C-alpha cells in the first residue's frame, strides 16, 4: 500500500505550505505519539516477527516481549553472519537409517531394533545437547520423528507380503504413544510392486504421510509405475486420504504445505508424450469424502525433452508447546518449497529447481469448499487446473546441481542450504539462500547486535555478472569481516530476471526467475558429504560423524 514516504519531498513540502501552523502542530504531536507507541517492545516484537518470518511461541512469564525481541534479533544476526555459538560432534553410521527433524538427529540400528537420538542444543533458550536411545518392539524398515510431540513413526521391516504395519510410538521410551487411539495401523499395499521398494515418511502436526514407492516393471509392450500415498491422523487413527498411481501417471514425491494440505508430484512416463507431468495440491483435512484438489502445470517441454525425476522439498514446522517450549519459531505460513526436477533430451541433461512459497499453492483454496460430488475417494472430479503462465511469475528457477546434497532438511522457513565445492577436493563451503523479501535490508542489521561481531561491511560493485539458469543477473557482493584481513562470510544478492528460454531448449514455453534472494556463503570450508539445517542448527554429515553448528 502506498504511503506518504513514497511521495517526492517537493510534493510533501508543497502540502505543508497549505497547512496552517495549528494543524502542523497537531500532526507533529500525533506523529510523535505514534512513534512513541511504535517503539514499545510489544510493537517492535510484532514487527520483527513479520520481518524475520517467525511466529510467536507459547506464553511464558519469564519471556516478556522485550526479551523475545532481543533474542530474536540476536538469533537472526547469527544466521546472517553464520556465526554459530556452539558446535559439537557425534559418531554416525551411514549404514543406519537416519532422520533429522525438529532439532533431533535420529539413527536406527535395524539389526538391534534400536533408535538413537541426538538432540541439538538451543542457543536461544540456552539448553545443552542430549543423547538417548529407545528399543522398539519390531524390526525397523524406516522411521520418522517429531520431538515436539514425543512421536516416532516406525515402519515394520518384517516380510508381510502385501501388508505393512505402522507403529506410533513415544520417542521417550519406545512404547505405544499415549495420545494415539490406535498405536498400530496396517495397510494393504498390494498395488505397489515390489512390496519392499522403499518408502518416505513425514509428520506435520496430527497427520502422518507415507509414500510407498514402487519400481518400474515391464508389462506387455510398455513399462508401468506403481506407488501409493496414504495419510493418517495418528491421534484418532482415521485414514484421511489414499492416492495411487494410475497407468503411466506416477506419484513420485510429496511434501506438506500445511497440516491439512499436501503437494504431490505426478511424473508421466516418456512413452506418453501427450501427458504432462504436474504438481497437485490436495486439501484433506476434512476426511476421505471431502477432498479438494488443484493441479499446477509445469512448463511444457520441447519435443525431444523428458522429465526423469521429481523431488519435492518443504520442511514441516513443529509447533512449540509447554513440553517443548520456544519463544518463537518458523512461521508456518511463510515457507519455501523447492521442486527439484531432472530433465534430459537427446544432447544434454540438467537439474532444474522450481522455488516457490507454499502460500502460492495454498491461496488457491480461499474458501476450502467441499467436493461433495466424488464417488470414489480417489476420484477427484472437480479439479481446478492452474496453467504454468499463471503461477510462473511467483517462482524462481535455478540450475543448482543436487548431487552433493541430501533430500532431507534442505529447506527450512525461507531458507535453502547448499554445499559449494572449495578449492580442495572433498571440501565444501556452506551457502544459505534466503528468500525472505526483507533479507537484503537485514544485512546491515546482522552486525552490531553481538558485541564481539563488530565487523566491517565492504561493498563493491562486481565487474561481471552472475549466471543463473535463464540468463545474466546483476549481483551485489558484500564481505562481512571481523577485521580488515579475515572475511567470515560473503553476501551476494540475486535479483529477479525476465522471462527467457534456456540455451539448450528443454522448455517449449518461457520460464521466469521472479523471486530474488540473498546468498550467504562461508569463507571457511569443511570436509563434508551432506548438509542439512533446522531453525537453530546446521548439520554437516561426513562418512562416520555428524558436526552440529548451533546458531
C-alpha positions as CSV (number, residue, x, y, z in Angstrom):
1,X,0.0,0.0,0.0
2,X,1.5,3.4,-1.0
3,X,2.4,5.7,1.9
4,X,3.4,9.4,2.3
5,X,7.0,8.3,2.2
6,X,6.5,7.3,-1.5
7,X,5.8,10.9,-2.4
8,X,8.6,13.2,-3.7
9,X,10.0,15.5,-1.0
10,X,9.0,18.6,-3.0
11,X,5.3,17.5,-3.1
12,X,5.3,16.9,0.7
13,X,6.7,20.4,1.3
14,X,4.1,21.8,-1.1
15,X,1.4,20.1,1.1
16,X,2.9,21.6,4.2
17,X,2.7,25.0,2.6
18,X,-1.1,24.8,2.6
19,X,-1.3,23.7,6.2
20,X,-1.8,26.3,9.0
21,X,0.6,26.2,12.0
22,X,-2.1,24.8,14.3
23,X,-2.7,21.8,12.0
24,X,1.0,21.3,11.6
25,X,1.5,21.2,15.4
26,X,-1.4,18.7,15.8
27,X,0.1,16.5,13.1
28,X,3.5,16.7,14.6
29,X,2.2,15.7,18.0
30,X,0.2,12.8,16.6
31,X,3.3,11.6,14.8
32,X,5.4,11.7,17.9
33,X,2.8,9.8,19.9
34,X,2.5,7.3,17.1
35,X,6.3,6.8,17.1
36,X,6.4,6.5,20.9
37,X,3.9,3.7,20.8
38,X,5.5,2.0,17.9
39,X,8.8,2.0,19.8
40,X,7.4,-0.1,22.6
41,X,8.9,-3.6,22.8
42,X,5.5,-5.3,22.2
43,X,5.1,-3.4,18.9
44,X,8.7,-3.8,17.8
45,X,8.5,-7.6,18.5
46,X,5.3,-7.8,16.4
47,X,7.1,-6.1,13.5
48,X,10.2,-8.3,14.0
49,X,8.1,-11.4,13.7
50,X,6.9,-10.3,10.3
51,X,10.3,-9.1,9.2
52,X,12.0,-12.4,10.1
53,X,9.2,-14.7,9.1
54,X,8.7,-16.2,12.6
55,X,5.7,-17.0,14.8
56,X,5.3,-16.2,18.5
57,X,5.7,-19.1,20.9
58,X,3.5,-20.0,23.9
59,X,3.1,-17.5,26.8
60,X,5.8,-17.6,29.4
61,X,6.1,-15.0,32.3
62,X,9.9,-15.3,32.1
63,X,9.9,-14.3,28.5
64,X,8.2,-10.9,28.0
65,X,8.2,-9.2,24.6
66,X,11.4,-7.3,25.3
67,X,13.3,-10.4,26.0
68,X,11.9,-12.2,23.0
69,X,12.7,-9.3,20.8
70,X,16.3,-9.2,21.9
71,X,16.7,-13.0,21.5
72,X,15.1,-12.9,18.0
73,X,17.4,-10.1,16.8
74,X,20.5,-11.9,18.1
75,X,19.3,-15.2,16.6
76,X,18.8,-13.6,13.1
77,X,22.2,-11.8,13.4
78,X,23.9,-15.2,13.9
79,X,22.2,-16.6,10.8
80,X,23.1,-13.5,8.8
81,X,26.8,-13.9,9.6
82,X,26.7,-17.7,10.0
83,X,28.3,-17.3,13.4
84,X,27.5,-20.4,15.4
85,X,27.7,-20.1,19.2
86,X,28.1,-23.8,19.9
87,X,29.5,-26.8,18.0
88,X,29.6,-30.5,18.8
89,X,30.3,-33.7,17.0
90,X,28.9,-37.2,17.4
91,X,29.6,-40.6,15.7
92,X,27.4,-41.7,12.9
93,X,27.0,-44.9,10.9
94,X,25.9,-44.1,7.4
95,X,24.7,-47.7,7.1
96,X,21.9,-47.0,9.6
97,X,18.5,-45.5,8.8
98,X,18.6,-41.9,9.8
99,X,16.4,-38.8,10.1
100,X,16.7,-35.2,11.1
101,X,13.8,-33.2,12.2
102,X,12.8,-30.6,14.9
103,X,16.3,-30.3,16.3
104,X,16.9,-34.0,16.7
105,X,19.1,-36.3,14.7
106,X,17.9,-39.9,14.9
107,X,19.5,-43.1,13.5
108,X,18.1,-46.6,13.7
109,X,20.1,-49.8,14.0
110,X,18.0,-52.2,12.1
111,X,19.8,-55.3,13.5
112,X,19.2,-54.3,17.1
113,X,15.7,-52.8,16.9
114,X,17.1,-49.6,18.5
115,X,16.8,-45.9,17.6
116,X,19.4,-43.5,19.0
117,X,18.7,-39.8,19.3
118,X,21.0,-36.8,19.4
119,X,19.2,-33.6,20.4
120,X,21.0,-30.4,19.3
121,X,21.5,-27.6,21.8
122,X,19.4,-24.4,21.7
123,X,21.3,-21.1,21.9
124,X,18.0,-19.3,22.1
125,X,16.9,-20.9,25.4
126,X,20.4,-21.9,26.5
127,X,19.9,-25.7,26.6
128,X,22.7,-28.3,26.1
129,X,22.8,-31.2,23.7
130,X,21.4,-34.6,24.9
131,X,21.5,-38.2,23.8
132,X,19.3,-41.2,24.5
133,X,18.1,-44.4,22.8
134,X,14.9,-46.5,22.8
135,X,14.2,-50.1,22.0
136,X,11.3,-50.7,19.7
137,X,9.3,-54.0,19.5
138,X,9.8,-54.6,15.8
139,X,12.5,-54.7,13.1
140,X,12.8,-51.2,11.6
141,X,12.2,-50.7,7.9
142,X,12.1,-46.9,8.2
143,X,11.1,-44.2,10.7
144,X,10.3,-40.5,11.2
145,X,10.0,-38.4,14.3
146,X,8.8,-35.2,15.9
147,X,10.3,-34.4,19.3
148,X,7.8,-31.6,19.9
149,X,5.1,-34.3,20.1
150,X,7.3,-37.0,21.6
151,X,6.4,-39.1,18.5
152,X,8.3,-41.6,16.4
153,X,6.6,-43.4,13.5
154,X,8.2,-46.8,12.7
155,X,7.6,-49.0,9.7
156,X,7.8,-52.7,10.3
157,X,10.6,-54.4,8.3
158,X,9.3,-57.9,8.6
159,X,8.1,-59.6,5.4
160,X,4.3,-59.3,5.4
161,X,3.7,-59.7,1.7
162,X,1.2,-57.1,0.7
163,X,0.6,-55.5,4.1
164,X,2.6,-53.0,6.1
165,X,2.3,-52.2,9.8
166,X,2.9,-48.7,11.0
167,X,3.6,-48.0,14.7
168,X,3.1,-44.7,16.5
169,X,5.5,-44.8,19.5
170,X,6.9,-42.4,22.1
171,X,10.3,-41.0,21.5
172,X,11.0,-41.1,25.2
173,X,10.6,-44.9,25.9
174,X,9.6,-46.6,22.6
175,X,6.2,-47.6,24.0
176,X,2.9,-47.0,22.2
177,X,2.2,-43.3,22.2
178,X,-0.3,-42.4,24.9
179,X,-2.2,-40.0,22.6
180,X,-2.6,-42.5,19.8
181,X,-6.0,-44.2,19.8
182,X,-4.6,-46.9,17.6
183,X,-0.8,-47.2,18.1
184,X,-0.7,-49.7,15.3
185,X,-2.3,-49.4,11.8
186,X,-2.0,-51.9,9.0
187,X,-2.3,-51.1,5.3
188,X,-2.7,-53.2,2.1
189,X,-0.2,-52.1,-0.5
190,X,-0.7,-54.9,-3.0
191,X,-0.8,-52.4,-5.8
192,X,2.8,-51.5,-5.1
193,X,5.4,-53.7,-6.8
194,X,7.7,-54.9,-5.4
195,X,6.3,-54.6,-1.8
196,X,9.6,-53.5,-0.2
197,X,10.8,-51.0,-2.7
198,X,11.1,-48.3,0.0
199,X,9.0,-45.6,1.5
200,X,9.1,-41.9,2.6
201,X,7.5,-40.8,5.9
202,X,6.7,-37.3,7.1
203,X,4.9,-35.8,10.1
204,X,3.1,-32.5,10.4
205,X,1.0,-32.0,13.5
206,X,-1.7,-34.6,13.8
207,X,-1.0,-36.1,10.3
208,X,1.4,-38.7,9.0
209,X,2.1,-39.3,5.3
210,X,3.7,-42.4,4.0
211,X,4.6,-42.8,0.3
212,X,5.2,-46.5,-0.6
213,X,7.4,-46.4,-3.6
214,X,7.4,-49.0,-6.4
215,X,9.8,-49.7,-9.2
216,X,9.1,-49.7,-12.9
217,X,8.4,-53.1,-14.2
218,X,7.7,-54.5,-17.7
219,X,4.3,-55.4,-18.9
220,X,3.1,-56.3,-22.4
221,X,4.6,-53.7,-24.6
222,X,5.2,-51.0,-22.0
223,X,6.5,-50.1,-18.6
224,X,4.2,-49.2,-15.8
225,X,4.7,-47.5,-12.4
226,X,3.3,-48.2,-9.0
227,X,3.2,-46.2,-5.8
228,X,0.7,-45.5,-3.0
229,X,0.5,-42.4,-0.8
230,X,-1.5,-42.7,2.5
231,X,-2.3,-40.1,5.1
232,X,-3.4,-40.9,8.7
233,X,-4.4,-38.8,11.6
234,X,-2.1,-40.6,14.1
235,X,-4.1,-39.5,17.1
236,X,-7.5,-40.8,16.0
237,X,-6.3,-43.5,13.6
238,X,-8.5,-42.1,10.9
239,X,-7.3,-42.6,7.3
240,X,-7.5,-39.1,5.7
241,X,-6.5,-39.9,2.1
242,X,-5.2,-42.6,-0.2
243,X,-3.7,-41.8,-3.5
244,X,-2.4,-44.4,-6.1
245,X,-0.5,-44.2,-9.3
246,X,-2.7,-44.6,-12.3
247,X,-1.4,-46.1,-15.5
248,X,1.7,-44.1,-16.6
249,X,1.0,-41.3,-14.1
250,X,3.4,-42.0,-11.2
251,X,3.2,-40.4,-7.7
252,X,6.9,-39.6,-7.5
253,X,7.2,-37.4,-4.4
254,X,5.3,-35.3,-1.8
255,X,5.7,-32.7,0.9
256,X,3.4,-31.0,3.4
257,X,2.3,-27.5,2.6
258,X,0.3,-27.2,5.9
259,X,-1.1,-29.7,8.4
260,X,-4.1,-30.2,6.1
261,X,-2.5,-29.7,2.6
262,X,-0.1,-31.9,0.7
263,X,1.8,-31.2,-2.5
264,X,2.2,-34.3,-4.7
265,X,4.5,-34.6,-7.8
266,X,3.0,-36.5,-10.7
267,X,5.5,-37.8,-13.2
268,X,4.4,-39.2,-16.6
269,X,6.4,-41.8,-18.5
270,X,8.2,-40.6,-21.7
271,X,6.2,-43.2,-23.7
272,X,3.1,-41.0,-23.2
273,X,4.1,-37.6,-24.8
274,X,0.6,-36.3,-24.8
275,X,0.6,-36.4,-20.9
276,X,2.2,-33.7,-18.9
277,X,3.9,-34.0,-15.5
278,X,2.4,-31.7,-12.9
279,X,2.1,-30.8,-9.3
280,X,-1.1,-31.5,-7.4
281,X,-2.3,-29.9,-4.1
282,X,-4.8,-31.8,-2.0
283,X,-6.8,-30.4,0.9
284,X,-7.5,-33.5,3.0
285,X,-8.3,-32.1,6.5
286,X,-12.0,-32.9,6.3
287,X,-11.5,-36.6,5.5
288,X,-11.8,-39.1,2.6
289,X,-15.2,-37.8,1.4
290,X,-14.3,-34.1,1.3
291,X,-11.0,-33.8,-0.6
292,X,-10.3,-30.9,-2.8
293,X,-7.5,-30.8,-5.4
294,X,-5.7,-28.2,-7.5
295,X,-3.4,-29.1,-10.4
296,X,-0.4,-26.8,-11.2
297,X,1.1,-27.4,-14.6
298,X,4.8,-27.4,-15.1
299,X,6.2,-25.7,-18.2
300,X,5.8,-27.6,-21.4
301,X,8.8,-29.4,-22.7
302,X,10.4,-29.4,-26.2
303,X,9.5,-32.4,-28.3
304,X,12.8,-34.3,-27.6
305,X,12.9,-33.5,-23.8
306,X,11.6,-35.6,-20.9
307,X,11.2,-35.3,-17.2
308,X,13.1,-38.2,-15.5
309,X,12.9,-37.4,-11.8
310,X,10.9,-35.3,-9.4
311,X,11.5,-34.4,-5.8
312,X,9.5,-32.0,-3.5
313,X,11.1,-30.3,-0.5
314,X,9.3,-28.2,2.1
315,X,10.2,-28.9,5.7
316,X,7.3,-29.2,8.1
317,X,7.3,-26.8,11.1
318,X,6.8,-28.3,14.6
319,X,4.7,-26.3,17.0
320,X,6.2,-25.4,20.4
321,X,4.2,-26.3,23.5
322,X,4.7,-26.4,27.2
323,X,6.7,-29.7,26.9
324,X,8.9,-28.4,24.1
325,X,9.0,-24.6,24.6
326,X,10.5,-21.9,22.4
327,X,9.9,-18.1,22.5
328,X,9.4,-18.1,18.7
329,X,9.6,-20.5,15.8
330,X,9.5,-20.6,12.0
331,X,6.3,-19.1,10.6
332,X,4.2,-22.0,9.2
333,X,2.6,-19.6,6.6
334,X,5.8,-18.3,5.1
335,X,7.8,-21.3,3.9
336,X,9.8,-22.0,0.7
337,X,9.2,-25.1,-1.4
338,X,11.9,-26.5,-3.7
339,X,10.8,-28.7,-6.6
340,X,13.9,-30.4,-7.9
341,X,13.5,-31.9,-11.4
342,X,15.9,-33.8,-13.6
343,X,15.4,-33.1,-17.3
344,X,17.1,-34.6,-20.4
345,X,16.9,-34.6,-24.1
346,X,18.9,-36.1,-26.9
347,X,22.0,-33.9,-26.4
348,X,22.0,-32.8,-22.7
349,X,20.6,-33.1,-19.2
350,X,20.3,-30.8,-16.2
351,X,18.8,-30.3,-12.8
352,X,16.2,-27.6,-12.6
353,X,14.8,-26.3,-9.3
354,X,11.5,-24.5,-9.1
355,X,11.5,-22.4,-5.9
356,X,8.2,-21.0,-4.7
357,X,6.4,-20.1,-1.5
358,X,3.9,-22.6,-0.1
359,X,1.4,-19.8,0.1
360,X,1.4,-19.6,-3.8
361,X,-0.3,-23.1,-3.7
362,X,-2.4,-22.6,-0.6
363,X,-4.1,-19.4,-1.8
364,X,-6.0,-21.4,-4.5
365,X,-8.1,-22.8,-1.6
366,X,-9.7,-19.5,-0.4
367,X,-12.9,-20.9,0.9
368,X,-12.0,-24.6,1.4
369,X,-15.1,-25.6,-0.4
370,X,-16.2,-29.2,-0.1
371,X,-16.0,-31.6,-3.0
372,X,-19.4,-33.4,-2.4
373,X,-19.6,-34.9,-5.8
374,X,-17.0,-37.7,-5.5
375,X,-18.0,-41.3,-5.7
376,X,-14.6,-43.0,-5.3
377,X,-12.2,-41.4,-2.7
378,X,-9.5,-41.5,-5.4
379,X,-11.8,-39.8,-8.0
380,X,-11.4,-36.1,-7.7
381,X,-14.0,-34.8,-10.2
382,X,-13.8,-31.1,-9.6
383,X,-10.2,-30.3,-10.5
384,X,-9.1,-26.7,-10.9
385,X,-6.0,-26.5,-13.2
386,X,-3.6,-23.6,-12.9
387,X,-1.5,-23.1,-16.1
388,X,2.2,-22.5,-15.8
389,X,1.9,-19.0,-17.0
390,X,-0.4,-18.1,-14.1
391,X,2.0,-19.1,-11.3
392,X,5.4,-18.8,-13.0
393,X,5.8,-15.2,-12.1
394,X,5.9,-16.2,-8.4
395,X,8.7,-18.8,-9.0
396,X,12.5,-18.8,-9.0
397,X,14.2,-21.1,-11.4
398,X,17.8,-22.3,-10.7
399,X,20.1,-24.9,-12.1
400,X,21.7,-26.0,-8.8
401,X,23.0,-29.5,-9.0
402,X,21.7,-31.7,-6.3
403,X,24.3,-34.4,-6.3
404,X,26.2,-33.0,-3.3
405,X,23.3,-32.6,-1.0
406,X,20.7,-34.8,0.6
407,X,16.9,-34.8,0.2
408,X,16.3,-34.1,3.9
409,X,16.0,-30.8,5.8
410,X,17.4,-28.8,2.8
411,X,14.7,-26.2,3.2
412,X,13.6,-24.5,6.4
413,X,11.3,-21.5,6.5
414,X,12.5,-19.1,3.9
415,X,16.0,-20.6,3.6
416,X,17.7,-23.3,1.5
417,X,21.1,-24.7,2.4
418,X,23.6,-25.9,-0.2
419,X,27.2,-27.1,-0.5
420,X,29.6,-25.3,-2.8
421,X,32.9,-27.0,-3.8
422,X,36.0,-25.5,-2.3
423,X,39.5,-25.5,-3.8
424,X,40.5,-28.8,-2.2
425,X,38.7,-32.0,-3.3
426,X,36.2,-33.3,-0.8
427,X,35.8,-29.9,1.0
428,X,32.8,-27.6,0.7
429,X,31.6,-24.2,1.7
430,X,28.2,-23.7,3.3
431,X,25.7,-21.5,1.5
432,X,22.4,-20.2,2.8
433,X,19.9,-18.9,0.2
434,X,17.3,-16.7,1.9
435,X,14.1,-15.9,0.0
436,X,12.8,-13.6,2.8
437,X,11.8,-10.4,1.0
438,X,13.5,-8.4,3.7
439,X,16.7,-10.4,3.6
440,X,18.7,-7.8,1.7
441,X,17.8,-5.0,4.0
442,X,18.8,-7.1,7.0
443,X,22.5,-7.4,6.0
444,X,23.3,-4.2,7.9
445,X,21.3,-5.5,10.9
446,X,23.4,-8.6,11.1
447,X,26.3,-6.7,12.6
448,X,26.4,-4.9,15.9
449,X,23.8,-7.0,17.8
450,X,26.6,-9.2,19.2
451,X,29.4,-7.0,20.6
452,X,32.1,-9.5,19.6
453,X,31.0,-9.2,16.0
454,X,31.8,-5.6,15.4
455,X,32.6,-6.3,11.7
456,X,33.1,-4.1,8.7
457,X,31.0,-4.4,5.6
458,X,32.9,-3.8,2.5
459,X,30.6,-3.2,-0.5
460,X,31.7,-3.3,-4.1
461,X,30.0,-3.5,-7.5
462,X,31.2,-6.5,-9.4
463,X,32.7,-6.1,-12.8
464,X,30.9,-9.2,-14.1
465,X,27.6,-10.8,-13.7
466,X,26.1,-13.8,-12.0
467,X,24.9,-16.7,-14.1
468,X,21.5,-18.2,-13.4
469,X,19.7,-20.8,-15.4
470,X,17.8,-18.3,-17.6
471,X,20.4,-15.6,-18.1
472,X,22.5,-12.9,-16.5
473,X,21.5,-11.0,-13.4
474,X,23.2,-8.2,-11.7
475,X,24.7,-9.1,-8.3
476,X,26.0,-7.2,-5.3
477,X,28.7,-8.7,-3.1
478,X,29.4,-7.8,0.5
479,X,32.2,-9.4,2.6
480,X,31.5,-9.4,6.3
481,X,34.7,-9.1,8.2
482,X,35.8,-9.4,11.8
483,X,38.9,-7.4,11.0
484,X,40.5,-5.9,7.9
485,X,42.1,-9.2,6.8
486,X,39.7,-12.1,7.6
487,X,36.3,-12.4,5.9
488,X,33.8,-14.7,7.6
489,X,31.0,-14.8,5.0
490,X,30.3,-13.4,1.5
491,X,27.0,-11.9,0.5
492,X,25.5,-11.9,-3.0
493,X,22.1,-10.6,-3.8
494,X,20.4,-12.3,-6.8
495,X,17.7,-10.0,-8.3
496,X,14.7,-11.0,-10.3
497,X,15.2,-11.8,-14.0
498,X,12.9,-11.5,-17.1
499,X,11.4,-14.4,-19.0
500,X,13.9,-16.4,-21.1
501,X,14.2,-19.6,-22.9
502,X,17.2,-21.7,-21.7
503,X,20.0,-22.2,-24.2
504,X,19.5,-25.9,-24.5
505,X,15.8,-25.6,-25.4
506,X,14.5,-28.1,-22.8
507,X,11.3,-26.0,-22.5
508,X,8.7,-25.1,-25.1
509,X,7.4,-22.0,-23.3
510,X,9.0,-19.1,-21.3
511,X,10.3,-19.6,-17.8
512,X,10.9,-17.0,-15.1
513,X,13.1,-16.2,-12.1
514,X,10.8,-13.8,-10.2
515,X,11.9,-14.4,-6.6
516,X,15.0,-12.5,-5.5
517,X,17.2,-14.0,-2.8
518,X,20.3,-13.4,-0.7
519,X,23.2,-15.8,-0.7
520,X,25.3,-16.0,2.4
521,X,28.4,-18.2,1.9
522,X,31.1,-19.2,4.5
523,X,34.7,-18.4,3.7
524,X,35.7,-21.4,5.7
525,X,35.4,-24.8,4.1
526,X,34.5,-28.1,5.6
527,X,35.1,-31.8,4.9
528,X,31.5,-32.9,4.5
529,X,29.3,-35.1,2.3
530,X,25.8,-33.7,3.1
531,X,24.4,-30.6,4.7
532,X,21.0,-30.1,6.5
533,X,19.5,-27.5,8.7
534,X,16.6,-26.6,11.0
535,X,15.6,-23.5,12.8
536,X,18.6,-23.3,15.1
537,X,21.2,-25.7,13.6
538,X,23.3,-26.7,10.6
539,X,24.2,-30.3,10.3
540,X,27.4,-31.4,8.5
541,X,27.4,-35.2,7.7
542,X,30.6,-36.9,6.9
543,X,31.3,-40.7,6.5
544,X,31.3,-41.5,10.2
545,X,30.4,-38.4,12.1
546,X,27.9,-35.5,12.3
547,X,29.0,-32.0,13.2
548,X,26.3,-29.7,14.6
549,X,26.7,-25.9,14.3
550,X,24.2,-24.2,16.6
551,X,23.2,-20.6,15.9
